[in-house]
């Protein structure tokens, strides 16, 4: 079961604290054998997977773009490209995403990245009072309002999931 741990400090939680945003940190024991980091998080916290969002990086016309989608779905690359007025999109190299964010795959947060990247949050997030995203490491999630997630990442919202 998920545990709340206020002392969990990552660049993501530091960014949230600095912005004065209400949030809750949820920590769980990460299993390195888990097939899906996001589905593992949803199960460990006992939360509907539709409220748990994964952070994915795509290369859109040569630039890194962040897509934030429910863990139960997949990123629609064509929809992501359209959302940022791009033409072509492909999944980014995981190592490029790690270098660009300072996080490791499975713990990449849309918050507190080394450099801001164009971000699109799937519009399904707006249906919930709160959503969960990685807090910056495997086994650590942050719960916050989708409006604050969108505001703090300067994101657009669009239907980008399949």
DSSP file (Angstrom, degrees, kcal/mol; ACC not computed):
  #  RESIDUE AA STRUCTURE BP1 BP2  ACC     N-H-->O    O-->H-N    N-H-->O    O-->H-N    TCO  KAPPA ALPHA  PHI   PSI    X-CA   Y-CA   Z-CA
    1    1 A X              0   0    0      0, 0.0    44,-0.2     0, 0.0    28,-0.2   0.000 360.0 360.0 360.0 151.7    0.0    0.0    0.0
    2    2 A X        -     0   0    0     42,-0.6     2,-0.4    26,-0.1    26,-0.2  -0.341 360.0-155.0 -69.9 148.3    1.1    3.6   -0.6
    3    3 A X  E     -A   27   0A   0     24,-3.0    24,-4.1    -2,-0.0     2,-0.5  -0.947  13.7-127.1-123.3 145.9    2.7    5.5    2.1
    4    4 A X  E     +A   26   0A   0     -2,-0.4     2,-0.4    22,-0.2    22,-0.2  -0.801  27.7 177.4 -91.3 131.3    2.9    9.3    2.6
    5    5 A X    >   -     0   0    0     20,-0.6     3,-1.6    -2,-0.5    -2,-0.0  -0.836  13.5-173.5-138.6  98.7    6.3   10.6    3.2
    6    6 A X  T 3  S+     0   0    0     -2,-0.4    -1,-0.1     1,-0.3    20,-0.0   0.726  82.7  63.8 -65.4 -22.0    6.6   14.4    3.4
    7    7 A X  T 3   +     0   0    0      2,-0.1     2,-0.6    18,-0.1    -1,-0.3   0.551  68.3 119.0 -82.5  -5.4   10.4   14.2    3.5
    8    8 A X    <   -     0   0    0     -3,-1.6     2,-0.5     1,-0.0    -3,-0.1  -0.467  47.6-170.0 -64.3 110.8   10.7   12.8    0.0
    9    9 A X        +     0   0    0     -2,-0.6     2,-0.3     4,-0.1    -2,-0.1  -0.922  20.1 144.4-113.6 122.9   12.7   15.5   -1.8
   10   10 A X     >  -     0   0    0     -2,-0.5     4,-2.6     1,-0.0     5,-0.2  -0.887  64.8 -96.0-138.9 168.5   13.2   15.5   -5.5
   11   11 A X  H  > S+     0   0    0     -2,-0.3     4,-2.1     1,-0.2     5,-0.1   0.862 125.7  54.8 -56.5 -32.8   13.4   18.4   -8.1
   12   12 A X  H  > S+     0   0    0    123,-0.5     4,-2.0     2,-0.2    -1,-0.2   0.947 110.9  41.7 -66.2 -48.4    9.7   17.8   -8.7
   13   13 A X  H  > S+     0   0    0    122,-0.6     4,-2.6     1,-0.2    -2,-0.2   0.857 113.3  54.4 -69.2 -33.0    8.6   18.1   -5.1
   14   14 A X  H  X S+     0   0    0     -4,-2.6     4,-2.6     2,-0.2    -1,-0.2   0.905 108.1  49.9 -64.0 -40.5   11.0   21.1   -4.7
   15   15 A X  H  X S+     0   0    0     -4,-2.1     4,-1.7    -5,-0.2    -2,-0.2   0.899 111.3  48.8 -64.2 -40.3    9.3   22.8   -7.6
   16   16 A X  H  X>S+     0   0    0     -4,-2.0     5,-2.1     2,-0.2     4,-0.6   0.921 112.6  47.3 -66.0 -43.4    5.9   22.1   -6.1
   17   17 A X  H ><5S+     0   0    0     -4,-2.6     3,-1.1     1,-0.2    -2,-0.2   0.924 111.0  51.6 -62.7 -43.9    6.9   23.5   -2.7
   18   18 A X  H 3<5S+     0   0    0     -4,-2.6    -1,-0.2     1,-0.3    -2,-0.2   0.837 110.2  49.6 -62.5 -32.4    8.5   26.6   -4.4
   19   19 A X  H 3<5S-     0   0    0     -4,-1.7    -1,-0.3    -5,-0.2    -2,-0.2   0.562 109.9-124.1 -83.2  -8.4    5.3   27.2   -6.3
   20   20 A X  T <<5 +     0   0    0     -3,-1.1     2,-0.3    -4,-0.6    -3,-0.2   0.802  54.5 159.4  71.3  28.4    3.2   26.9   -3.1
   21   21 A X      < -     0   0    0     -5,-2.1     2,-0.4    -6,-0.2    -1,-0.2  -0.644  44.6-118.7 -89.6 139.8    1.1   24.2   -4.6
   22   22 A X        +     0   0    0     -2,-0.3   123,-0.5     2,-0.0     2,-0.3  -0.628  51.7 147.8 -73.9 129.1   -1.0   21.7   -2.6
   23   23 A X        -     0   0    0     -2,-0.4     2,-0.4   121,-0.1   121,-0.2  -0.980  37.9-138.8-156.6 163.0    0.2   18.2   -3.2
   24   24 A X  E     - B   0 143A   0    119,-1.9   119,-3.1    -2,-0.3     2,-0.4  -0.997  15.4-141.2-129.2 134.1    0.6   14.8   -1.5
   25   25 A X  E     - B   0 142A   0     -2,-0.4   -20,-0.6   117,-0.2     2,-0.5  -0.796  14.6-166.1 -94.2 134.7    3.6   12.5   -2.0
   26   26 A X  E     -AB   4 141A   0    115,-3.2   115,-3.1    -2,-0.4     2,-0.4  -0.988   4.0-168.5-122.7 124.4    2.9    8.8   -2.1
   27   27 A X  E     +AB   3 140A   0    -24,-4.1   -24,-3.0    -2,-0.5     2,-0.3  -0.900  10.1 169.4-114.3 142.2    5.8    6.3   -1.8
   28   28 A X        -     0   0    0    111,-2.4     2,-0.8    -2,-0.4   -26,-0.1  -0.953  44.4 -90.5-143.7 162.8    5.6    2.6   -2.5
   29   29 A X        -     0   0    0     -2,-0.3     2,-0.3   -28,-0.2   110,-0.1  -0.668  44.1-141.5 -78.6 112.3    8.1   -0.3   -2.8
   30   30 A X        -     0   0    0     -2,-0.8     2,-0.6   108,-0.2     7,-0.0  -0.568   4.7-146.5 -76.8 133.8    9.1   -0.4   -6.4
   31   31 A X    >   -     0   0    0     -2,-0.3     3,-2.4     1,-0.1   108,-0.1  -0.910   3.5-150.7-101.5 115.2    9.6   -3.9   -7.9
   32   32 A X  T 3  S+     0   0    0     -2,-0.6    -1,-0.1     1,-0.3     5,-0.0   0.681  96.0  60.5 -60.1 -17.7   12.4   -3.9  -10.5
   33   33 A X  T 3  S+     0   0    0      3,-0.0    -1,-0.3    -3,-0.0    -3,-0.0   0.473  74.9 126.9 -88.6  -1.9   10.6   -6.7  -12.3
   34   34 A X    <   -     0   0    0     -3,-2.4     3,-0.2     1,-0.1    -4,-0.0  -0.310  54.2-148.7 -60.5 134.4    7.4   -4.7  -12.9
   35   35 A X  S    S+     0   0    0      1,-0.2     2,-0.4     2,-0.1    -1,-0.1   0.805  86.2  27.8 -74.1 -30.0    6.4   -4.7  -16.5
   36   36 A X     >  -     0   0    0      1,-0.1     4,-2.2     2,-0.0    -1,-0.2  -0.971  63.6-157.4-137.5 118.9    4.9   -1.2  -16.3
   37   37 A X  H  > S+     0   0    0     -2,-0.4     4,-2.2     1,-0.2    -1,-0.1   0.919  96.7  46.9 -59.7 -44.5    6.0    1.5  -13.9
   38   38 A X  H  > S+     0   0    0      2,-0.2     4,-2.4     1,-0.2    -1,-0.2   0.910 112.6  46.5 -68.1 -43.8    2.7    3.3  -14.1
   39   39 A X  H  > S+     0   0    0      1,-0.2     4,-2.4     2,-0.2    -1,-0.2   0.869 111.3  54.2 -67.1 -34.4    0.5    0.3  -13.7
   40   40 A X  H  X S+     0   0    0     -4,-2.2     4,-2.8     2,-0.2    -2,-0.2   0.929 109.0  48.9 -60.7 -44.8    2.7   -0.8  -10.8
   41   41 A X  H  X S+     0   0    0     -4,-2.2     4,-2.2     2,-0.2    -2,-0.2   0.930 110.9  49.2 -61.6 -46.9    2.2    2.6   -9.2
   42   42 A X  H  X>S+     0   0    0     -4,-2.4     5,-2.4     1,-0.2     4,-1.0   0.927 114.7  44.7 -59.5 -46.0   -1.6    2.5   -9.6
   43   43 A X  H  <5S+     0   0    0     -4,-2.4     3,-0.4     1,-0.2    -2,-0.2   0.917 112.7  50.6 -65.2 -43.7   -1.8   -1.0   -8.2
   44   44 A X  H  <5S+     0   0    0     -4,-2.8   -42,-0.6     1,-0.2    -1,-0.2   0.845 116.9  40.6 -64.5 -33.9    0.5   -0.2   -5.2
   45   45 A X  H  <5S-     0   0    0     -4,-2.2    -1,-0.2   -44,-0.2    -2,-0.2   0.568 106.9-124.7 -91.0  -9.2   -1.5    2.9   -4.3
   46   46 A X  T  <5 +     0   0    0     -4,-1.0     2,-0.3    -3,-0.4    -3,-0.2   0.886  62.8 142.4  67.4  38.8   -4.9    1.3   -5.0
   47   47 A X      < -     0   0    0     -5,-2.4    -1,-0.2    -6,-0.2     2,-0.2  -0.864  62.8 -97.5-116.1 145.3   -5.8    4.0   -7.4
   48   48 A X    >   -     0   0    0     -2,-0.3     3,-2.5     1,-0.2     4,-0.4  -0.422  32.3-133.1 -56.6 124.4   -7.8    3.9  -10.7
   49   49 A X  G >  S+     0   0    0      1,-0.3     3,-0.8     2,-0.2    22,-0.7   0.712 103.0  70.8 -57.5 -19.6   -5.1    3.7  -13.5
   50   50 A X  G 3  S+     0   0    0      1,-0.2    -1,-0.3    20,-0.1    -2,-0.1   0.717  98.9  48.9 -68.6 -19.2   -7.1    6.4  -15.3
   51   51 A X  G <  S+     0   0    0     -3,-2.5    81,-2.7    80,-0.1     2,-0.5   0.500  95.8  82.4 -96.4  -6.2   -5.9    8.9  -12.6
   52   52 A X  B <   -c  132   0A   0     -3,-0.8    19,-2.9    -4,-0.4     2,-0.4  -0.887  67.2-161.7-103.8 124.7   -2.2    7.9  -12.8
   53   53 A X  E     -E   70   0B   0     79,-3.2    81,-0.4    -2,-0.5     2,-0.3  -0.852   7.6-147.7-114.9 141.2   -0.3    9.6  -15.6
   54   54 A X  E     -E   69   0B   0     15,-3.4    15,-1.8    -2,-0.4     2,-0.6  -0.765  14.6-132.3-103.2 151.8    3.0    8.6  -17.2
   55   55 A X  E     +E   68   0B   0     53,-0.4     2,-0.4    -2,-0.3    13,-0.2  -0.916  29.7 179.4-107.6 116.6    5.5   11.1  -18.7
   56   56 A X  E     -E   67   0B   0     11,-3.0    11,-3.1    -2,-0.6     2,-0.4  -0.900  18.4-141.5-121.2 146.7    6.7   10.2  -22.1
   57   57 A X  E     -E   66   0B   0     -2,-0.4    35,-2.4     9,-0.2     2,-0.3  -0.897  19.3-179.0-109.5 136.2    9.1   12.0  -24.4
   58   58 A X  E     -EF  65  91B   0      7,-2.7     7,-2.7    -2,-0.4     2,-0.7  -0.922  29.1-125.7-126.9 155.5    8.7   12.3  -28.2
   59   59 A X  E     -EF  64  90B   0     31,-3.5    31,-1.6    -2,-0.3     2,-0.6  -0.912  29.8-173.6 -98.4 112.4   10.8   13.8  -30.9
   60   60 A X  E >  S-EF  63  89B   0      3,-3.3     3,-1.7    -2,-0.7    29,-0.2  -0.931  71.8 -29.0-113.0 111.0    8.5   16.2  -32.8
   61   61 A X  T 3  S-     0   0    0     27,-1.9    -1,-0.2    -2,-0.6    28,-0.1   0.845 128.3 -45.7  51.6  38.3   10.1   17.7  -35.9
   62   62 A X  T 3  S+     0   0    0      1,-0.2     2,-0.4    26,-0.2    -1,-0.3   0.454 120.2 100.4  90.0   1.7   13.5   17.4  -34.2
   63   63 A X  E <  S-E   60   0B   0     -3,-1.7    -3,-3.3    54,-0.0     2,-0.3  -0.933  75.1-112.1-121.6 144.9   12.5   18.8  -30.8
   64   64 A X  E     -E   59   0B   0     -2,-0.4    54,-0.5    -5,-0.2     2,-0.4  -0.571  36.5-177.3 -74.5 133.4   11.8   17.0  -27.5
   65   65 A X  E     -Eg  58 118B   0     -7,-2.7    -7,-2.7    -2,-0.3     2,-0.4  -0.989  19.7-133.1-132.4 139.7    8.1   17.2  -26.5
   66   66 A X  E     -Eg  57 119B   0     52,-3.2    54,-2.3    -2,-0.4     2,-0.5  -0.797  16.2-168.2 -96.2 132.0    6.6   15.8  -23.3
   67   67 A X  E     -Eg  56 120B   0    -11,-3.1   -11,-3.0    -2,-0.4     2,-0.6  -0.986   3.7-162.9-116.8 129.3    3.3   13.9  -23.5
   68   68 A X  E     +Eg  55 121B   0     52,-2.6    54,-3.0    -2,-0.5     2,-0.3  -0.941  24.5 159.9-116.2 111.0    1.5   13.1  -20.2
   69   69 A X  E     -E   54   0B   0    -15,-1.8   -15,-3.4    -2,-0.6     6,-0.1  -0.879  46.5 -83.2-131.8 158.0   -1.1   10.3  -20.6
   70   70 A X  E >   -E   53   0B   0     -2,-0.3     3,-1.7   -17,-0.3   -17,-0.3  -0.316  37.3-126.1 -60.0 143.6   -2.9    7.8  -18.4
   71   71 A X  T 3  S+     0   0    0    -19,-2.9   -32,-0.2   -22,-0.7    -1,-0.1   0.755 108.5  62.1 -64.7 -23.2   -0.9    4.7  -17.6
   72   72 A X  T 3  S+     0   0    0    -23,-0.6    -1,-0.3   -20,-0.3     2,-0.2   0.605 107.0  49.9 -77.8 -10.4   -3.7    2.5  -18.9
   73   73 A X  S <  S-     0   0    0     -3,-1.7     2,-0.3   -23,-0.0    -4,-0.1  -0.442  79.9-115.0-115.5-171.2   -3.4    4.1  -22.4
   74   74 A X        -     0   0    0     -2,-0.2    88,-2.6     0, 0.0     2,-0.5  -0.878  32.0-100.6-124.7 158.3   -0.7    4.8  -25.0
   75   75 A X  B     -I  161   0C   0     -2,-0.3     2,-1.0    86,-0.2    86,-0.2  -0.676  26.9-142.1 -79.6 127.2    0.6    8.0  -26.4
   76   76 A X     >  -     0   0    0     84,-3.3     4,-2.3    -2,-0.5     5,-0.2  -0.812  13.5-164.5 -89.3 104.2   -0.9    8.9  -29.8
   77   77 A X  H  > S+     0   0    0     -2,-1.0     4,-2.5     1,-0.2    -1,-0.2   0.860  85.5  52.1 -62.9 -38.1    2.1   10.3  -31.6
   78   78 A X  H  > S+     0   0    0      2,-0.2     4,-2.3     1,-0.2    -1,-0.2   0.916 111.1  47.9 -64.5 -41.6    0.1   11.9  -34.4
   79   79 A X  H  > S+     0   0    0      2,-0.2     4,-2.2     1,-0.2    -2,-0.2   0.886 110.9  51.6 -66.5 -38.3   -2.2   13.6  -31.9
   80   80 A X  H  X S+     0   0    0     -4,-2.3     4,-1.1     2,-0.2    -2,-0.2   0.936 109.6  49.3 -62.7 -45.8    0.8   14.9  -29.9
   81   81 A X  H ><>S+     0   0    0     -4,-2.5     5,-3.9     1,-0.2     3,-0.7   0.928 111.6  49.0 -59.2 -45.5    2.4   16.3  -33.0
   82   82 A X  H ><5S+     0   0    0     -4,-2.3     3,-1.7     1,-0.2    -1,-0.2   0.896 104.9  59.4 -60.0 -39.6   -0.9   18.1  -33.9
   83   83 A X  H 3<5S+     0   0    0     -4,-2.2    -1,-0.2     1,-0.3    -2,-0.2   0.761 112.7  38.0 -64.0 -25.1   -1.2   19.5  -30.4
   84   84 A X  T <<5S-     0   0    0     -4,-1.1    -1,-0.3    -3,-0.7    -2,-0.2   0.115 118.9-107.0-111.2  20.5    2.1   21.3  -30.8
   85   85 A X  T < 5S+     0   0    0     -3,-1.7    -3,-0.2     1,-0.2     2,-0.2   0.826  75.6 140.1  59.0  34.8    1.6   22.2  -34.4
   86   86 A X      < -     0   0    0     -5,-3.9    -1,-0.2    -6,-0.2     3,-0.1  -0.492  48.6-149.4-100.8 174.4    4.2   19.7  -35.5
   87   87 A X  S    S+     0   0    0      1,-0.3     2,-0.4    -2,-0.2    -5,-0.1   0.782  75.2  29.7-110.5 -44.0    4.2   17.3  -38.5
   88   88 A X        -     0   0    0     -7,-0.1   -27,-1.9     2,-0.0     2,-0.4  -0.960  59.6-179.8-128.4 138.6    6.1   14.2  -37.5
   89   89 A X  E     +F   60   0B   0     -2,-0.4     2,-0.3   -29,-0.2   -29,-0.2  -0.993   5.4 169.3-136.9 144.3    6.6   12.5  -34.1
   90   90 A X  E     -F   59   0B   0    -31,-1.6   -31,-3.5    -2,-0.4    -2,-0.0  -0.972  47.6 -86.0-143.7 154.2    8.5    9.5  -32.9
   91   91 A X  E     -F   58   0B   0     -2,-0.3   -33,-0.3   -33,-0.3     2,-0.1  -0.373  50.7-120.1 -60.3 139.0    9.3    8.2  -29.4
   92   92 A X        -     0   0    0    -35,-2.4     2,-0.2   -27,-0.2   -35,-0.2  -0.420  32.9 -89.9 -78.3 156.6   12.5    9.9  -28.2
   93   93 A X    >>  -     0   0    0      1,-0.1     4,-1.9    -2,-0.1     3,-0.6  -0.497  35.1-130.9 -62.5 130.0   15.5    7.8  -27.2
   94   94 A X  H 3> S+     0   0    0      1,-0.3     4,-2.2    -2,-0.2    -1,-0.1   0.854 107.4  54.3 -55.4 -36.4   15.1    7.0  -23.5
   95   95 A X  H 3> S+     0   0    0      2,-0.2     4,-2.5     1,-0.2    -1,-0.3   0.866 105.4  53.1 -67.2 -35.1   18.7    8.2  -22.8
   96   96 A X  H <> S+     0   0    0     -3,-0.6     4,-2.3     2,-0.2    -1,-0.2   0.898 108.9  49.9 -64.9 -39.6   17.9   11.6  -24.4
   97   97 A X  H  X S+     0   0    0     -4,-1.9     4,-1.5     2,-0.2     6,-0.4   0.904 110.9  49.5 -64.7 -41.0   14.9   11.9  -22.1
   98   98 A X  H  X S+     0   0    0     -4,-2.2     4,-2.7     1,-0.2     5,-0.3   0.922 112.7  46.7 -64.1 -43.9   17.1   11.1  -19.1
   99   99 A X  H  < S+     0   0    0     -4,-2.5    -2,-0.2     1,-0.2    -1,-0.2   0.890 113.3  49.4 -64.5 -39.0   19.7   13.7  -20.1
  100  100 A X  H  < S+     0   0    0     -4,-2.3    15,-0.8    -5,-0.2    -1,-0.2   0.776 123.5  28.7 -72.6 -26.0   17.1   16.3  -20.8
  101  101 A X  H  < S-     0   0    0     -4,-1.5    13,-0.8     2,-0.2    -2,-0.2   0.742  92.2-127.0-107.8 -27.9   15.3   15.9  -17.5
  102  102 A X  S  < S+     0   0    0     -4,-2.7     2,-0.2     1,-0.4    -3,-0.1   0.494  77.2 106.5  85.8   4.0   17.8   14.7  -14.9
  103  103 A X        -     0   0    0     -6,-0.4    -1,-0.4    -5,-0.3     2,-0.3  -0.678  69.6-117.6-109.3 165.6   15.5   11.8  -14.1
  104  104 A X    >   -     0   0    0     32,-0.3     3,-2.5    -2,-0.2     4,-0.2  -0.771  42.7 -86.6-101.6 152.1   15.7    8.1  -14.9
  105  105 A X  T 3  S+     0   0    0     -2,-0.3    33,-0.1     1,-0.3    -1,-0.1  -0.280 120.3  32.0 -54.0 136.1   13.2    6.2  -17.0
  106  106 A X  T 3  S+     0   0    0    -51,-0.2    33,-0.3     2,-0.1    -1,-0.3   0.257 122.1  53.7  93.0 -10.7   10.4    5.0  -14.8
  107  107 A X  S <  S+     0   0    0     -3,-2.5     2,-0.5    29,-0.1    -2,-0.2   0.163  70.4 133.7-136.7  15.2   10.8    8.1  -12.6
  108  108 A X        -     0   0    0     -4,-0.2   -53,-0.4   -53,-0.2    26,-0.4  -0.585  38.0-162.2 -74.7 122.7   10.6   10.9  -15.1
  109  109 A X        -     0   0    0     -2,-0.5    26,-0.1     2,-0.2    -6,-0.1  -0.764  26.0-137.0-101.3 148.6    8.4   13.6  -13.8
  110  110 A X  S    S+     0   0    0     -2,-0.3     2,-0.3    24,-0.3     3,-0.3   0.603  90.4  72.4 -74.6  -8.9    6.8   16.4  -15.9
  111  111 A X  S    S+     0   0    0     23,-0.4    -2,-0.2     1,-0.2   -99,-0.2  -0.799  96.7  14.6-108.0 145.9    7.7   18.7  -13.0
  112  112 A X  S    S+     0   0    0     -2,-0.3    -1,-0.2  -100,-0.2  -100,-0.1   0.757  77.5 165.3  69.9  26.5   11.2   20.0  -12.0
  113  113 A X        -     0   0    0     -3,-0.3    -1,-0.2     1,-0.1   -12,-0.2  -0.353  50.6-112.0 -72.1 157.3   13.0   19.0  -15.2
  114  114 A X  S    S+     0   0    0    -13,-0.8     2,-0.4   -14,-0.2   -13,-0.2   0.873 103.7  14.6 -55.4 -39.0   16.4   20.5  -15.9
  115  115 A X  S    S-     0   0    0    -15,-0.8     2,-0.2     0, 0.0    -1,-0.2  -0.994  89.4-108.0-139.2 141.3   14.9   22.5  -18.8
  116  116 A X        -     0   0    0     -2,-0.4     2,-0.3    -3,-0.1    -5,-0.1  -0.496  36.5-169.0 -70.9 137.1   11.3   23.2  -19.6
  117  117 A X        -     0   0    0     -2,-0.2   -52,-0.1    36,-0.1    -4,-0.1  -0.925  37.5 -86.6-122.9 150.1   10.0   21.3  -22.7
  118  118 A X  E     -g   65   0B   0    -54,-0.5   -52,-3.2    -2,-0.3     2,-0.4  -0.356  56.0-162.1 -53.5 133.4    6.8   21.8  -24.6
  119  119 A X  E     -g   66   0B   0     35,-0.4    37,-2.2    34,-0.2     2,-0.4  -0.965  20.1-169.2-130.0 138.9    4.3   19.7  -22.7
  120  120 A X  E     -gh  67 156B   0    -54,-2.3   -52,-2.6    -2,-0.4     2,-0.5  -0.993   9.2-159.4-126.7 124.2    0.9   18.3  -23.6
  121  121 A X  E     -gh  68 157B   0     35,-2.9    37,-1.6    -2,-0.4   -52,-0.2  -0.879  31.5-108.2-101.6 131.1   -1.3   16.8  -20.9
  122  122 A X  E >   - h   0 158B   0    -54,-3.0     3,-2.0    -2,-0.5     4,-0.3  -0.338  26.1-127.0 -57.9 134.8   -4.1   14.4  -22.1
  123  123 A X  G >  S+     0   0    0     35,-1.6     3,-1.2     1,-0.3     4,-0.2   0.646 100.6  79.0 -63.6 -14.6   -7.4   16.2  -21.6
  124  124 A X  G >  S+     0   0    0      1,-0.2     3,-1.6    34,-0.2    -1,-0.3   0.761  79.3  71.6 -64.2 -22.3   -8.8   13.2  -19.6
  125  125 A X  G X  S+     0   0    0     -3,-2.0     3,-1.7     1,-0.3    21,-0.3   0.823  84.8  67.1 -60.7 -30.7   -6.8   14.6  -16.6
  126  126 A X  G <  S+     0   0    0     -3,-1.2    -1,-0.3     1,-0.3    -2,-0.2   0.608  85.3  71.2 -69.9 -10.5   -9.3   17.4  -16.3
  127  127 A X  G <  S+     0   0    0     -3,-1.6     2,-0.3    -4,-0.2    -1,-0.3   0.563  92.6  70.0 -79.2  -8.6  -12.1   15.0  -15.3
  128  128 A X  S <  S-     0   0    0     -3,-1.7    18,-0.5    -4,-0.2     3,-0.1  -0.800  73.7-138.3-114.9 151.3  -10.5   14.4  -11.9
  129  129 A X  S    S+     0   0    0     -2,-0.3     2,-0.3     1,-0.2    17,-0.3   0.890  95.8  10.4 -68.4 -39.9  -10.0   16.5   -8.8
  130  130 A X        -     0   0    0     15,-0.2     2,-0.3    16,-0.1    15,-0.2  -0.976  67.0-167.2-138.4 153.4   -6.5   15.1   -8.5
  131  131 A X  E     - D   0 144A   0     13,-2.9    13,-2.2    -2,-0.3     2,-0.4  -0.863  19.0-124.7-131.2 167.5   -4.2   13.1  -10.6
  132  132 A X  E     +cD  52 143A   0    -81,-2.7   -79,-3.2    -2,-0.3     2,-0.3  -0.947  28.8 167.2-118.2 135.1   -0.9   11.3   -9.9
  133  133 A X  E     - D   0 142A   0      9,-2.2     9,-3.1    -2,-0.4   -79,-0.1  -0.926  48.1 -75.5-136.0 163.6    2.4   11.8  -11.8
  134  134 A X  E     - D   0 141A   0    -81,-0.4   -23,-0.4   -26,-0.4   -24,-0.3  -0.313  30.6-149.4 -59.3 140.2    5.9   10.6  -11.0
  135  135 A X  E     -     0   0A   0      5,-2.6  -122,-0.6     2,-0.4  -123,-0.5   0.337  63.4 -76.9 -93.5   5.8    7.6   12.6   -8.3
  136  136 A X  E    S+     0   0A   0      4,-0.4     2,-0.3     1,-0.2   -32,-0.3   0.477 106.8  53.1 116.2   3.3   11.0   12.1   -9.8
  137  137 A X  E >  S- D   0 140A   0      3,-0.6     3,-1.6   -31,-0.1    -2,-0.4  -0.978  90.8 -83.2-159.1 158.0   12.0    8.6   -8.9
  138  138 A X  T 3  S+     0   0    0     -2,-0.3  -108,-0.2     1,-0.3   -31,-0.1  -0.375 115.4  24.9 -61.7 134.2   10.7    5.1   -9.2
  139  139 A X  T 3  S+     0   0    0    -33,-0.3  -111,-2.4     1,-0.2     2,-0.4   0.577 103.7  97.4  87.7  10.1    8.4    4.3   -6.3
  140  140 A X  E <   +BD  27 137A   0     -3,-1.6    -5,-2.6  -113,-0.2    -3,-0.6  -0.975  45.3 174.5-138.0 121.3    7.4    7.9   -5.7
  141  141 A X  E     -BD  26 134A   0   -115,-3.1  -115,-3.2    -2,-0.4     2,-0.4  -0.887  18.1-146.3-122.6 154.0    4.3    9.6   -7.0
  142  142 A X  E     -BD  25 133A   0     -9,-3.1    -9,-2.2    -2,-0.3     2,-0.5  -0.976   8.2-151.0-121.4 136.7    2.9   13.1   -6.4
  143  143 A X  E     +BD  24 132A   0   -119,-3.1  -119,-1.9    -2,-0.4     2,-0.3  -0.918  32.7 143.1-107.4 128.1   -0.9   13.8   -6.3
  144  144 A X  E     - D   0 131A   0    -13,-2.2   -13,-2.9    -2,-0.5     2,-0.1  -0.948  54.1 -76.0-154.2 170.4   -2.0   17.2   -7.3
  145  145 A X     >  -     0   0    0   -123,-0.5     4,-2.0    -2,-0.3     3,-0.3  -0.483  36.8-129.3 -72.5 144.0   -4.8   19.0   -9.1
  146  146 A X  H  > S+     0   0    0    -18,-0.5     4,-2.6   -17,-0.3     5,-0.2   0.844 108.4  59.7 -63.2 -30.8   -4.7   18.7  -12.9
  147  147 A X  H  > S+     0   0    0    -18,-0.2     4,-2.4     1,-0.2    -1,-0.2   0.903 106.4  46.1 -62.6 -40.6   -5.1   22.4  -13.2
  148  148 A X  H  > S+     0   0    0     -3,-0.3     4,-3.1     2,-0.2     5,-0.3   0.881 110.4  53.8 -69.1 -37.9   -1.9   23.0  -11.2
  149  149 A X  H  X S+     0   0    0     -4,-2.0     4,-1.6     2,-0.2     6,-0.3   0.943 112.2  44.5 -58.7 -47.6   -0.1   20.3  -13.3
  150  150 A X  H  X>S+     0   0    0     -4,-2.6     5,-2.2     1,-0.2     4,-0.5   0.922 115.9  47.2 -63.0 -45.0   -1.0   22.1  -16.5
  151  151 A X  H ><5S+     0   0    0     -4,-2.4     3,-1.0     1,-0.2    -2,-0.2   0.939 112.6  47.3 -63.9 -48.2   -0.1   25.5  -15.0
  152  152 A X  H 3<5S+     0   0    0     -4,-3.1    -1,-0.2     1,-0.3    -2,-0.2   0.770 118.0  41.2 -69.9 -25.6    3.3   24.5  -13.6
  153  153 A X  H 3<5S-     0   0    0     -4,-1.6    -1,-0.3    -5,-0.3   -34,-0.2   0.415 103.8-127.9 -97.5   0.5    4.3   22.8  -16.8
  154  154 A X  T <<5 +     0   0    0     -3,-1.0   -35,-0.4    -4,-0.5    -3,-0.2   0.892  53.9 171.0  52.1  41.5    2.9   25.5  -19.1
  155  155 A X      < -     0   0    0     -5,-2.2     2,-0.3    -6,-0.3   -35,-0.2  -0.356  36.7-136.2 -84.6 158.5    1.1   22.6  -20.8
  156  156 A X  E     -h  120   0B   0    -37,-2.2   -35,-2.9    -3,-0.1     2,-0.4  -0.740  21.9-134.7 -95.7 157.0   -1.5   22.5  -23.4
  157  157 A X  E     +h  121   0B   0     -2,-0.3     2,-0.3   -37,-0.2   -35,-0.2  -0.951  38.9 143.4-113.7 141.6   -4.3   20.0  -23.0
  158  158 A X  E     -h  122   0B   0    -37,-1.6   -35,-1.6    -2,-0.4     2,-1.3  -0.971  60.6 -87.6-164.4 159.7   -5.5   17.8  -25.9
  159  159 A X        +     0   0    0     -2,-0.3   -37,-0.1   -37,-0.2   -76,-0.1  -0.657  60.7 149.4 -77.6  97.2   -6.7   14.3  -26.5
  160  160 A X        +     0   0    0     -2,-1.3   -84,-3.3   -92,-0.2     2,-0.3   0.223  37.2  95.2-116.7  12.4   -3.3   12.6  -27.0
  161  161 A X  B      I   75   0C   0    -86,-0.2   -86,-0.2     1,-0.1   -38,-0.0  -0.738 360.0 360.0-106.0 154.8   -4.0    9.1  -25.8
  162  162 A X              0   0    0    -88,-2.6   -87,-0.1    -2,-0.3    -1,-0.1   0.321 360.0 360.0-113.5 360.0   -5.0    5.9  -27.6
